[in-house]
């Protein structure tokens, strides 16, 4: 449909010495911007033809294919054309433009500027809002509403999986090696460093962000899911745990780091945003996902699946969320062969993880058995520790049942009575109607306490409910502790001893402290001045306390540091040692609150039951230390300065 143009001839802008063609288009060159004698009215139609192919004066706008855009024909349909004289400002303008684009640069210049700045043309302008430039606000065609939220959900899930991998590697190192502070430091520092490298490495992949992100998530799900199993195998068979852990942390961190730039590219592909808003959305989903992952690891994954299978489950979730969801969102933007290949990769990863999940028990038992001399009869990993019980029968026919916590021997049934008699009976030489046992979840110390008929009540506080449940139900252990936990005088509390003491209101005649050695930060606080200050709140004036303190021979600084810590908390102390074949030389500290009455006497109660190892003569000898193992110049351990941790690590390193 043509548009009739009013009979107003266009002004002649050509140089005076060159006759213009009869119907020449206005010249927009900078040289010829002098005001014309009679400016063109506002509604003059723009000339879209080249200057050397001018249309007649009253011809309709040129719609030739060279222009590729429909011209703007005067004012809106419901408004009459404005034939009034132009203003002076309009007369000074370089060229007359259509009324609905006044104040805008010509279309070619705008497109050049957009190409240089990356800005989108305004909606409604020529070249904007159509095929040449996408509007910034609405989603791209092919991405329905909610697509962006689905991608952010994938970010959330992937972040949760990434933090679970980190926590699983940290916990595994703490179980197998101990030294949780060092394990945590190495895992976090290596992974964060690798994440930075991964972010840089992902730059070239942004052009193929969909396929690259799906591939990264598939590899991450496979490596992260198998990481715990592979490290456990490396520890059991190859004995190269630390180098293997560093490599695993680096690879997992590298893949996690590559996620962020690729995800940012995908988010912008769905709907372009300001950089700050896009980063805020991305990291909000990422950090909330990390929170959920961090809580699910100890509260859901470990209790429900265990450490090895829990990592496999998380790897499968990672592969589906990262690979499958992203491929679904961008299925219309990837070639069929790429889509089929990545979906096949998701299926392959799930198949591998599922197969390993089915074989997990056999793999774990085989790998774990490499760490122990005797056959394993019970093993479980709890949120607090790794519990293993072995059992073997000697040529004499006597079974040897051994308990290991995080790989450390807790007792051997062949000689455990030596340890527990020496631990318990000196503390019960005074009043003993009410007794508190801290630790000792195997109930072997409790067995010795219950041999006194005048003991009226015993409270046993142990952190791990799995340990006390095992002592109550596992037949070899029940036979050893003589059903001690079934005694009506016993109350079992599963709680952290440090926290429990802060709120305890009862007072006790005797306290038996039977914690594992202080080789982790969590255990070091139970050997601190602050802990023994809290303990004083539940003691009577004439109470007696005994602490297992490690080996004076293998770890003399650790032993005497514990004794010094107890004294620093205001107790009078007596040190003694005995020989336990499965442990070697082992020591204890007997204490009483206050120092006015002097050190507590190392003796047995007059009505003590008949014992297999201990008597008064043995106790007198136990108070004598050889010259090379007598008190040393060591410091007391506190919460802020846990020197006991450093002493224990250095001294046990050679054994």
GUVEXDREN-623387 format. One record per residue (C-alpha): residue number from 1; x, y, z. Coordinates in nm, 2 decimals. Example, Ala and Ser with C-alpha at 12.3 -4.5 7.8 and 13.67 -1.06 7.14 Angstrom:
BEGIN
{1,{1.23,-0.45,0.78}}
{2,{1.37,-0.11,0.71}}
This chain:
BEGIN
{1,{0.00,0.00,0.00}}
{2,{0.15,0.33,-0.10}}
{3,{0.13,0.66,0.10}}
{4,{0.05,0.99,-0.07}}
{5,{0.30,1.25,0.01}}
{6,{0.20,1.62,0.02}}
{7,{0.31,1.83,-0.28}}
{8,{0.61,1.99,-0.11}}
{9,{0.93,1.96,-0.30}}
{10,{1.24,1.85,-0.11}}
{11,{1.50,2.13,-0.06}}
{12,{1.81,2.13,-0.27}}
{13,{2.12,2.05,-0.06}}
{14,{2.36,1.99,-0.35}}
{15,{2.66,2.21,-0.40}}
{16,{2.59,2.51,-0.62}}
{17,{2.83,2.42,-0.90}}
{18,{2.68,2.07,-0.95}}
{19,{2.33,2.05,-1.07}}
{20,{2.14,1.81,-0.86}}
{21,{1.92,1.55,-1.03}}
{22,{1.56,1.65,-1.06}}
{23,{1.46,1.44,-0.77}}
{24,{1.77,1.41,-0.56}}
{25,{1.76,1.28,-0.21}}
{26,{1.87,1.50,0.08}}
{27,{2.25,1.51,0.12}}
{28,{2.34,1.41,0.48}}
{29,{2.71,1.48,0.44}}
{30,{2.86,1.72,0.71}}
{31,{2.96,1.97,0.44}}
{32,{2.60,2.06,0.34}}
{33,{2.42,2.12,0.67}}
{34,{2.34,2.48,0.60}}
{35,{1.97,2.57,0.65}}
{36,{1.77,2.53,0.33}}
{37,{1.56,2.82,0.19}}
{38,{1.25,2.63,0.27}}
{39,{1.28,2.34,0.52}}
{40,{1.10,2.02,0.45}}
{41,{0.78,1.96,0.66}}
{42,{0.80,1.71,0.94}}
{43,{0.60,1.46,0.76}}
{44,{0.82,1.43,0.46}}
{45,{0.89,1.07,0.38}}
{46,{1.25,0.96,0.42}}
{47,{1.44,0.85,0.11}}
{48,{1.58,0.50,0.15}}
{49,{1.73,0.48,-0.20}}
{50,{2.10,0.54,-0.28}}
{51,{2.19,0.90,-0.37}}
{52,{2.26,0.82,-0.73}}
{53,{1.92,0.65,-0.78}}
{54,{1.68,0.92,-0.65}}
{55,{1.31,0.86,-0.67}}
{56,{1.08,1.13,-0.82}}
{57,{0.98,1.41,-0.59}}
{58,{0.64,1.27,-0.49}}
{59,{0.73,0.90,-0.51}}
{60,{0.64,0.66,-0.23}}
{61,{0.93,0.54,-0.01}}
{62,{1.15,0.28,-0.17}}
{63,{1.08,-0.07,-0.04}}
{64,{1.35,-0.24,-0.24}}
{65,{1.52,-0.55,-0.08}}
{66,{1.83,-0.35,-0.03}}
{67,{1.67,-0.17,0.27}}
{68,{1.55,-0.49,0.45}}
{69,{1.32,-0.29,0.68}}
{70,{0.98,-0.14,0.62}}
{71,{0.99,0.24,0.63}}
{72,{0.79,0.45,0.87}}
{73,{0.51,0.62,0.69}}
{74,{0.43,0.94,0.86}}
{75,{0.21,0.98,1.16}}
{76,{-0.02,0.72,1.32}}
{77,{-0.33,0.64,1.13}}
{78,{-0.57,0.82,1.37}}
{79,{-0.37,1.15,1.35}}
{80,{-0.38,1.39,1.06}}
{81,{-0.04,1.48,0.90}}
{82,{0.12,1.79,1.05}}
{83,{0.18,2.04,0.77}}
{84,{0.28,2.32,1.00}}
{85,{0.61,2.49,0.95}}
{86,{0.90,2.34,1.13}}
{87,{1.08,2.50,1.43}}
{88,{1.41,2.66,1.40}}
{89,{1.58,2.37,1.58}}
{90,{1.42,2.13,1.32}}
{91,{1.54,2.35,1.04}}
{92,{1.90,2.33,1.17}}
{93,{1.89,1.95,1.19}}
{94,{2.10,1.76,0.95}}
{95,{1.81,1.58,0.79}}
{96,{1.44,1.54,0.82}}
{97,{1.34,1.22,0.99}}
{98,{1.01,1.05,1.04}}
{99,{0.80,1.19,1.33}}
{100,{0.81,0.88,1.54}}
{101,{1.19,0.86,1.53}}
{102,{1.27,1.22,1.60}}
{103,{1.58,1.26,1.81}}
{104,{1.72,0.92,1.72}}
{105,{2.02,0.84,1.50}}
{106,{1.97,0.69,1.16}}
{107,{1.92,0.32,1.17}}
{108,{2.26,0.23,1.02}}
{109,{2.44,0.45,1.27}}
{110,{2.24,0.30,1.56}}
{111,{2.33,-0.05,1.45}}
{112,{2.69,0.04,1.43}}
{113,{2.68,0.18,1.78}}
{114,{2.51,-0.13,1.91}}
{115,{2.77,-0.35,1.75}}
{116,{3.04,-0.15,1.93}}
{117,{2.87,-0.14,2.28}}
{118,{2.67,-0.46,2.28}}
{119,{2.35,-0.26,2.37}}
{120,{2.02,-0.37,2.23}}
{121,{1.82,-0.13,2.02}}
{122,{1.52,0.03,2.20}}
{123,{1.19,-0.15,2.15}}
{124,{0.98,0.01,1.88}}
{125,{1.27,0.16,1.69}}
{126,{1.38,0.05,1.35}}
{127,{1.61,-0.25,1.40}}
{128,{1.48,-0.30,1.75}}
{129,{1.22,-0.53,1.89}}
{130,{1.23,-0.75,1.57}}
{131,{1.46,-1.01,1.43}}
{132,{1.77,-0.79,1.43}}
{133,{1.79,-0.74,1.81}}
{134,{1.63,-0.92,2.10}}
{135,{1.45,-0.72,2.37}}
{136,{1.64,-0.74,2.71}}
{137,{1.36,-0.81,2.95}}
{138,{1.14,-1.10,2.82}}
{139,{1.28,-1.46,2.80}}
{140,{1.42,-1.58,2.48}}
{141,{1.18,-1.77,2.25}}
{142,{1.18,-2.14,2.33}}
{143,{1.24,-2.09,2.71}}
{144,{0.90,-2.09,2.89}}
{145,{0.84,-1.91,3.21}}
{146,{1.00,-2.09,3.50}}
{147,{1.30,-2.21,3.30}}
{148,{1.54,-1.97,3.48}}
{149,{1.41,-2.09,3.82}}
{150,{1.47,-2.45,3.71}}
{151,{1.83,-2.37,3.62}}
{152,{1.88,-2.20,3.95}}
{153,{1.75,-2.51,4.11}}
{154,{2.02,-2.70,3.93}}
{155,{2.27,-2.45,4.07}}
{156,{2.13,-2.52,4.42}}
{157,{2.16,-2.90,4.39}}
{158,{2.51,-2.89,4.24}}
{159,{2.63,-2.66,4.52}}
{160,{2.49,-2.90,4.78}}
{161,{2.67,-3.19,4.61}}
{162,{3.00,-3.00,4.60}}
{163,{3.00,-2.93,4.97}}
{164,{2.91,-3.29,5.05}}
{165,{3.22,-3.40,4.85}}
{166,{3.43,-3.16,5.06}}
{167,{3.29,-3.28,5.39}}
{168,{3.32,-3.65,5.29}}
{169,{3.69,-3.61,5.21}}
{170,{3.75,-3.42,5.54}}
{171,{3.57,-3.68,5.75}}
{172,{3.74,-3.97,5.58}}
{173,{4.08,-3.82,5.65}}
{174,{3.99,-3.77,6.01}}
{175,{3.88,-4.13,6.05}}
{176,{4.18,-4.28,5.88}}
{177,{4.46,-4.05,5.97}}
{178,{4.33,-3.85,6.26}}
{179,{4.46,-3.49,6.30}}
{180,{4.12,-3.34,6.19}}
{181,{4.26,-2.98,6.18}}
{182,{4.53,-3.08,5.93}}
{183,{4.29,-3.28,5.72}}
{184,{4.04,-3.00,5.71}}
{185,{4.30,-2.74,5.62}}
{186,{4.45,-2.95,5.33}}
{187,{4.11,-3.04,5.18}}
{188,{3.97,-2.68,5.19}}
{189,{4.29,-2.51,5.07}}
{190,{4.35,-2.75,4.78}}
{191,{3.99,-2.74,4.67}}
{192,{3.96,-2.36,4.68}}
{193,{4.28,-2.32,4.49}}
{194,{4.16,-2.58,4.23}}
{195,{3.83,-2.39,4.20}}
{196,{4.01,-2.08,4.09}}
{197,{4.20,-2.28,3.83}}
{198,{3.88,-2.44,3.71}}
{199,{3.71,-2.10,3.66}}
{200,{3.99,-1.98,3.44}}
{201,{4.00,-2.31,3.25}}
{202,{3.63,-2.27,3.17}}
{203,{3.67,-1.95,2.97}}
{204,{3.71,-2.12,2.63}}
{205,{3.42,-2.34,2.70}}
{206,{3.16,-2.06,2.73}}
{207,{3.09,-2.07,2.35}}
{208,{2.95,-2.42,2.40}}
{209,{2.83,-2.37,2.75}}
{210,{2.54,-2.62,2.74}}
{211,{2.75,-2.92,2.64}}
{212,{3.05,-2.82,2.84}}
{213,{2.85,-2.77,3.16}}
{214,{2.67,-3.11,3.12}}
{215,{3.00,-3.28,3.06}}
{216,{3.16,-3.11,3.37}}
{217,{2.87,-3.23,3.59}}
{218,{2.89,-3.58,3.46}}
{219,{3.26,-3.61,3.53}}
{220,{3.21,-3.44,3.87}}
{221,{2.93,-3.68,3.97}}
{222,{3.15,-3.97,3.87}}
{223,{3.47,-3.85,4.04}}
{224,{3.30,-3.71,4.34}}
{225,{3.08,-4.02,4.39}}
{226,{3.38,-4.25,4.37}}
{227,{3.62,-4.03,4.56}}
{228,{3.56,-4.18,4.91}}
{229,{3.59,-4.54,4.78}}
{230,{3.90,-4.47,4.58}}
{231,{4.07,-4.30,4.87}}
{232,{3.98,-4.58,5.11}}
{233,{4.13,-4.83,4.86}}
{234,{4.44,-4.62,4.83}}
{235,{4.47,-4.61,5.21}}
{236,{4.41,-4.98,5.25}}
{237,{4.62,-5.13,4.97}}
{238,{4.86,-4.87,4.84}}
{239,{4.92,-4.68,5.16}}
{240,{4.95,-4.35,4.97}}
{241,{4.65,-4.17,5.13}}
{242,{4.78,-3.81,5.15}}
{243,{4.90,-3.78,4.79}}
{244,{4.59,-3.95,4.66}}
{245,{4.37,-3.72,4.87}}
{246,{4.54,-3.41,4.74}}
{247,{4.49,-3.53,4.38}}
{248,{4.12,-3.61,4.45}}
{249,{4.06,-3.27,4.61}}
{250,{4.23,-3.09,4.32}}
{251,{4.02,-3.27,4.05}}
{252,{3.69,-3.22,4.24}}
{253,{3.78,-2.85,4.31}}
{254,{3.87,-2.80,3.94}}
{255,{3.54,-2.93,3.82}}
{256,{3.34,-2.73,4.08}}
{257,{3.53,-2.41,3.98}}
{258,{3.44,-2.46,3.62}}
{259,{3.07,-2.46,3.71}}
{260,{3.03,-2.09,3.79}}
{261,{3.13,-1.92,3.46}}
{262,{2.94,-2.18,3.26}}
{263,{2.63,-2.14,3.47}}
{264,{2.65,-1.76,3.44}}
{265,{2.66,-1.80,3.06}}
{266,{2.35,-2.02,3.07}}
{267,{2.16,-1.79,3.29}}
{268,{2.23,-1.49,3.06}}
{269,{2.13,-1.70,2.77}}
{270,{1.78,-1.75,2.92}}
{271,{1.74,-1.38,3.02}}
{272,{2.00,-1.11,3.00}}
{273,{2.06,-0.93,3.33}}
{274,{2.29,-0.67,3.47}}
{275,{2.60,-0.84,3.59}}
{276,{2.54,-0.76,3.96}}
{277,{2.19,-0.91,3.96}}
{278,{2.29,-1.22,3.78}}
{279,{2.58,-1.28,4.02}}
{280,{2.35,-1.22,4.32}}
{281,{2.10,-1.48,4.19}}
{282,{2.37,-1.73,4.12}}
{283,{2.54,-1.71,4.45}}
{284,{2.22,-1.70,4.65}}
{285,{2.12,-2.04,4.50}}
{286,{2.48,-2.16,4.54}}
{287,{2.52,-2.06,4.91}}
{288,{2.18,-2.19,5.01}}
{289,{2.26,-2.52,4.84}}
{290,{2.58,-2.54,5.03}}
{291,{2.39,-2.49,5.36}}
{292,{2.15,-2.77,5.28}}
{293,{2.44,-3.00,5.17}}
{294,{2.63,-2.93,5.48}}
{295,{2.34,-3.02,5.70}}
{296,{2.23,-3.33,5.51}}
{297,{2.58,-3.49,5.53}}
{298,{2.58,-3.56,5.91}}
{299,{2.20,-3.57,5.96}}
{300,{2.08,-3.77,5.66}}
{301,{2.35,-3.92,5.44}}
{302,{2.58,-4.07,5.71}}
{303,{2.30,-4.23,5.92}}
{304,{2.10,-4.35,5.62}}
{305,{2.37,-4.46,5.37}}
{306,{2.71,-4.44,5.54}}
{307,{3.01,-4.26,5.41}}
{308,{3.09,-4.47,5.11}}
{309,{2.74,-4.51,4.98}}
{310,{2.64,-4.16,5.07}}
{311,{2.90,-4.02,4.83}}
{312,{2.77,-4.25,4.56}}
{313,{2.42,-4.13,4.61}}
{314,{2.53,-3.77,4.59}}
{315,{2.73,-3.84,4.27}}
{316,{2.42,-3.97,4.11}}
{317,{2.21,-3.67,4.21}}
{318,{2.49,-3.44,4.08}}
{319,{2.49,-3.62,3.74}}
{320,{2.11,-3.59,3.70}}
{321,{2.08,-3.24,3.82}}
{322,{2.38,-3.10,3.64}}
{323,{2.36,-3.30,3.32}}
{324,{2.00,-3.41,3.27}}
{325,{1.83,-3.09,3.39}}
{326,{2.05,-2.86,3.18}}
{327,{2.00,-3.08,2.87}}
{328,{1.63,-3.06,2.92}}
{329,{1.62,-2.68,2.96}}
{330,{1.83,-2.63,2.64}}
{331,{1.72,-2.93,2.44}}
{332,{1.61,-2.70,2.16}}
{333,{1.95,-2.54,2.13}}
{334,{2.17,-2.85,2.10}}
{335,{2.22,-3.08,1.81}}
{336,{2.06,-3.42,1.83}}
{337,{2.39,-3.61,1.83}}
{338,{2.52,-3.39,2.11}}
{339,{2.20,-3.44,2.31}}
{340,{2.21,-3.81,2.26}}
{341,{2.58,-3.84,2.36}}
{342,{2.53,-3.64,2.68}}
{343,{2.22,-3.83,2.77}}
{344,{2.41,-4.15,2.71}}
{345,{2.68,-4.01,2.94}}
{346,{2.42,-3.95,3.22}}
{347,{2.31,-4.31,3.18}}
{348,{2.66,-4.44,3.19}}
{349,{2.75,-4.25,3.50}}
{350,{2.44,-4.37,3.68}}
{351,{2.51,-4.73,3.57}}
{352,{2.87,-4.71,3.71}}
{353,{2.76,-4.55,4.04}}
{354,{2.47,-4.79,4.07}}
{355,{2.70,-5.09,4.02}}
{356,{2.95,-4.97,4.28}}
{357,{2.66,-4.90,4.52}}
{358,{2.54,-5.26,4.48}}
{359,{2.90,-5.39,4.55}}
{360,{2.98,-5.13,4.81}}
{361,{2.96,-5.37,5.11}}
{362,{3.19,-5.63,4.96}}
{363,{3.44,-5.36,4.85}}
{364,{3.44,-5.19,5.19}}
{365,{3.48,-5.52,5.38}}
{366,{3.77,-5.63,5.16}}
{367,{3.95,-5.29,5.18}}
{368,{3.89,-5.26,5.55}}
{369,{4.01,-5.61,5.62}}
{370,{4.35,-5.51,5.48}}
{371,{4.39,-5.28,5.77}}
{372,{4.34,-5.53,6.05}}
{373,{4.52,-5.85,6.13}}
{374,{4.22,-6.04,6.26}}
{375,{3.88,-6.10,6.09}}
{376,{3.63,-5.82,6.12}}
{377,{3.31,-5.93,6.28}}
{378,{3.14,-5.58,6.30}}
{379,{3.21,-5.25,6.13}}
{380,{3.01,-4.93,6.11}}
{381,{3.07,-4.56,6.04}}
{382,{2.88,-4.32,6.26}}
{383,{2.86,-3.94,6.25}}
{384,{3.13,-3.95,6.52}}
{385,{3.37,-4.23,6.45}}
{386,{3.45,-4.55,6.27}}
{387,{3.38,-4.85,6.48}}
{388,{3.54,-5.19,6.40}}
{389,{3.54,-5.51,6.61}}
{390,{3.77,-5.80,6.52}}
{391,{3.77,-6.15,6.66}}
{392,{4.03,-6.43,6.64}}
{393,{4.09,-6.75,6.82}}
{394,{4.44,-6.83,6.94}}
{395,{4.60,-7.18,6.95}}
{396,{4.51,-7.19,7.32}}
{397,{4.14,-7.17,7.23}}
{398,{4.10,-6.82,7.39}}
{399,{3.91,-6.58,7.16}}
{400,{4.07,-6.24,7.12}}
{401,{3.80,-5.97,7.06}}
{402,{3.94,-5.62,6.99}}
{403,{3.76,-5.29,6.95}}
{404,{3.90,-5.01,6.73}}
{405,{3.78,-4.66,6.71}}
{406,{3.90,-4.46,6.41}}
{407,{4.17,-4.73,6.37}}
{408,{4.30,-4.70,6.73}}
{409,{4.29,-5.00,6.95}}
{410,{4.07,-4.95,7.25}}
{411,{4.10,-5.29,7.42}}
{412,{4.19,-5.66,7.36}}
{413,{3.98,-5.91,7.55}}
{414,{4.30,-6.11,7.63}}
{415,{4.43,-5.84,7.87}}
{416,{4.16,-5.56,7.90}}
{417,{4.10,-5.65,8.27}}
{418,{4.45,-5.52,8.35}}
{419,{4.36,-5.18,8.20}}
{420,{4.01,-5.15,8.35}}
{421,{4.10,-5.28,8.70}}
{422,{4.38,-5.02,8.71}}
{423,{4.15,-4.75,8.59}}
{424,{3.85,-4.80,8.81}}
{425,{3.94,-4.95,9.15}}
{426,{4.18,-4.68,9.28}}
{427,{3.91,-4.42,9.22}}
{428,{3.65,-4.63,9.42}}
{429,{3.87,-4.66,9.73}}
{430,{3.67,-4.38,9.90}}
{431,{3.30,-4.31,9.90}}
{432,{3.12,-4.46,9.60}}
{433,{2.75,-4.45,9.63}}
{434,{2.72,-4.24,9.32}}
{435,{2.96,-4.28,9.03}}
{436,{3.00,-4.09,8.71}}
{437,{3.17,-4.25,8.40}}
{438,{3.27,-4.02,8.12}}
{439,{3.35,-4.21,7.80}}
{440,{3.38,-4.59,7.83}}
{441,{3.09,-4.66,7.60}}
{442,{3.20,-5.03,7.57}}
{443,{3.08,-5.07,7.94}}
{444,{3.39,-5.25,8.05}}
{445,{3.48,-4.98,8.31}}
{446,{3.11,-4.99,8.41}}
{447,{3.14,-5.37,8.47}}
{448,{3.42,-5.30,8.73}}
{449,{3.21,-5.03,8.90}}
{450,{2.91,-5.25,8.94}}
{451,{3.12,-5.52,9.12}}
{452,{3.07,-5.30,9.44}}
{453,{2.74,-5.38,9.59}}
{454,{2.73,-5.04,9.78}}
{455,{2.72,-4.85,9.45}}
{456,{2.37,-4.71,9.43}}
{457,{2.37,-4.53,9.10}}
{458,{2.60,-4.49,8.80}}
{459,{2.57,-4.24,8.52}}
{460,{2.75,-4.32,8.20}}
{461,{2.80,-4.03,7.95}}
{462,{2.92,-4.13,7.60}}
{463,{2.89,-3.93,7.29}}
{464,{2.81,-4.20,7.04}}
{465,{2.47,-4.38,7.08}}
{466,{2.60,-4.65,6.83}}
{467,{2.88,-4.74,7.07}}
{468,{2.65,-4.79,7.37}}
{469,{2.40,-4.97,7.15}}
{470,{2.67,-5.21,7.04}}
{471,{2.77,-5.27,7.40}}
{472,{2.41,-5.36,7.48}}
{473,{2.34,-5.58,7.19}}
{474,{2.65,-5.72,7.03}}
{475,{2.71,-6.06,7.18}}
{476,{3.09,-6.07,7.21}}
{477,{3.09,-5.73,7.38}}
{478,{2.79,-5.81,7.60}}
{479,{2.97,-6.12,7.72}}
{480,{3.28,-5.91,7.81}}
{481,{3.09,-5.64,7.99}}
{482,{2.87,-5.90,8.17}}
{483,{2.54,-5.72,8.06}}
{484,{2.65,-5.41,8.25}}
{485,{2.41,-5.18,8.07}}
{486,{2.11,-5.39,8.17}}
{487,{2.17,-5.32,8.54}}
{488,{1.89,-5.10,8.68}}
{489,{2.14,-4.88,8.87}}
{490,{2.28,-4.75,8.54}}
{491,{2.17,-4.44,8.35}}
{492,{2.31,-4.39,8.00}}
{493,{2.34,-4.04,7.85}}
{494,{2.45,-4.00,7.49}}
{495,{2.59,-3.65,7.48}}
{496,{2.92,-3.45,7.45}}
{497,{3.08,-3.47,7.80}}
{498,{3.20,-3.11,7.79}}
{499,{2.85,-2.97,7.71}}
{500,{2.68,-3.21,7.95}}
{501,{2.90,-3.10,8.24}}
{502,{2.79,-2.73,8.19}}
{503,{2.43,-2.82,8.27}}
{504,{2.48,-3.11,8.52}}
{505,{2.32,-3.05,8.86}}
{506,{2.41,-3.38,9.05}}
{507,{2.72,-3.44,9.25}}
{508,{2.92,-3.77,9.25}}
{509,{3.14,-3.95,9.49}}
{510,{3.37,-4.09,9.22}}
{511,{3.44,-4.00,8.86}}
{512,{3.60,-4.23,8.60}}
{513,{3.72,-4.06,8.28}}
{514,{3.79,-4.31,8.00}}
{515,{3.83,-4.10,7.68}}
{516,{4.03,-4.20,7.38}}
{517,{4.37,-4.04,7.34}}
{518,{4.37,-3.67,7.26}}
{519,{4.48,-3.69,6.89}}
{520,{4.21,-3.47,6.75}}
{521,{4.08,-3.12,6.83}}
{522,{3.75,-3.26,6.95}}
{523,{3.92,-3.49,7.20}}
{524,{4.18,-3.23,7.31}}
{525,{3.91,-3.01,7.47}}
{526,{3.83,-3.31,7.70}}
{527,{4.19,-3.28,7.83}}
{528,{4.19,-2.91,7.90}}
{529,{4.21,-2.70,8.21}}
{530,{3.86,-2.57,8.13}}
{531,{3.72,-2.92,8.12}}
{532,{3.85,-3.01,8.46}}
{533,{3.71,-2.68,8.60}}
{534,{3.37,-2.79,8.48}}
{535,{3.42,-3.13,8.63}}
{536,{3.48,-2.97,8.97}}
{537,{3.12,-2.85,8.97}}
{538,{2.98,-3.21,9.00}}
{539,{3.23,-3.33,9.27}}
{540,{3.18,-3.35,9.64}}
{541,{3.46,-3.23,9.87}}
{542,{3.61,-3.57,9.92}}
{543,{3.54,-3.71,9.57}}
{544,{3.81,-3.90,9.38}}
{545,{3.87,-3.87,9.01}}
{546,{4.08,-4.09,8.78}}
{547,{4.19,-4.00,8.42}}
{548,{4.34,-4.24,8.16}}
{549,{4.64,-4.04,8.04}}
{550,{4.81,-4.24,7.77}}
{551,{5.15,-4.40,7.77}}
{552,{5.44,-4.26,7.99}}
{553,{5.68,-4.46,7.78}}
{554,{5.56,-4.39,7.42}}
{555,{5.43,-4.04,7.48}}
{556,{5.59,-3.90,7.80}}
{557,{5.52,-3.53,7.72}}
{558,{5.16,-3.61,7.65}}
{559,{5.12,-3.80,7.98}}
{560,{5.29,-3.54,8.20}}
{561,{5.10,-3.26,8.02}}
{562,{4.77,-3.42,8.12}}
{563,{4.89,-3.45,8.48}}
{564,{5.00,-3.09,8.48}}
{565,{4.66,-2.98,8.33}}
{566,{4.47,-3.15,8.61}}
{567,{4.70,-2.98,8.87}}
{568,{4.65,-2.65,8.69}}
{569,{4.27,-2.69,8.74}}
{570,{4.32,-2.70,9.12}}
{571,{4.34,-3.08,9.19}}
{572,{4.59,-3.27,9.40}}
{573,{4.72,-3.56,9.18}}
{574,{4.90,-3.89,9.20}}
{575,{5.05,-4.05,8.88}}
{576,{5.08,-4.42,8.83}}
{577,{5.15,-4.67,8.55}}
{578,{5.09,-5.04,8.47}}
{579,{5.18,-5.28,8.19}}
{580,{4.91,-5.39,7.95}}
{581,{5.05,-5.62,7.69}}
{582,{4.83,-5.51,7.40}}
{583,{4.89,-5.14,7.48}}
{584,{5.24,-5.15,7.63}}
{585,{5.32,-4.93,7.93}}
{586,{5.01,-4.73,8.02}}
{587,{4.95,-4.45,8.27}}
{588,{4.67,-4.29,8.48}}
{589,{4.63,-3.98,8.70}}
{590,{4.44,-4.01,9.03}}
{591,{4.31,-3.67,9.16}}
{592,{4.10,-3.51,9.43}}
{593,{3.96,-3.16,9.43}}
{594,{4.16,-2.90,9.62}}
{595,{4.52,-2.93,9.74}}
{596,{4.48,-2.89,10.11}}
{597,{4.44,-3.26,10.18}}
{598,{4.75,-3.36,9.98}}
{599,{4.77,-3.61,9.70}}
{600,{4.52,-3.89,9.71}}
{601,{4.65,-4.22,9.84}}
{602,{4.70,-4.49,9.58}}
{603,{4.52,-4.79,9.73}}
{604,{4.23,-5.03,9.70}}
{605,{3.92,-5.02,9.91}}
{606,{3.90,-5.24,10.21}}
{607,{3.60,-5.42,10.07}}
{608,{3.73,-5.44,9.71}}
{609,{3.62,-5.75,9.52}}
{610,{3.88,-6.01,9.42}}
{611,{4.08,-5.89,9.12}}
{612,{4.28,-6.07,8.86}}
{613,{4.56,-5.83,8.82}}
{614,{4.56,-5.55,9.08}}
{615,{4.65,-5.55,9.45}}
{616,{4.82,-5.31,9.69}}
{617,{5.17,-5.43,9.61}}
{618,{5.11,-5.37,9.24}}
{619,{4.98,-5.02,9.31}}
{620,{5.28,-4.93,9.52}}
{621,{5.51,-5.03,9.24}}
{622,{5.29,-4.85,8.99}}
{623,{5.37,-4.51,9.15}}
{624,{5.74,-4.56,9.07}}
{625,{5.86,-4.43,8.73}}
{626,{6.20,-4.50,8.57}}
{627,{6.45,-4.22,8.55}}
{628,{6.39,-4.16,8.18}}
{629,{6.01,-4.13,8.22}}
{630,{5.98,-3.91,8.53}}
{631,{5.80,-3.57,8.52}}
{632,{5.91,-3.34,8.24}}
{633,{5.89,-2.97,8.19}}
{634,{5.57,-2.95,7.99}}
{635,{5.28,-2.70,7.98}}
{636,{4.91,-2.75,8.07}}
{637,{4.67,-2.77,7.79}}
{638,{4.38,-2.52,7.74}}
{639,{4.11,-2.46,7.49}}
{640,{4.29,-2.17,7.34}}
{641,{4.63,-2.34,7.36}}
{642,{4.58,-2.72,7.31}}
{643,{4.94,-2.82,7.35}}
{644,{4.84,-3.18,7.43}}
{645,{4.74,-3.21,7.07}}
{646,{5.09,-3.12,6.95}}
{647,{5.26,-3.34,7.20}}
{648,{5.04,-3.64,7.11}}
{649,{5.09,-3.60,6.73}}
{650,{5.47,-3.57,6.75}}
{651,{5.53,-3.85,7.00}}
{652,{5.31,-4.11,6.84}}
{653,{5.44,-4.04,6.50}}
{654,{5.72,-4.30,6.54}}
{655,{5.50,-4.58,6.67}}
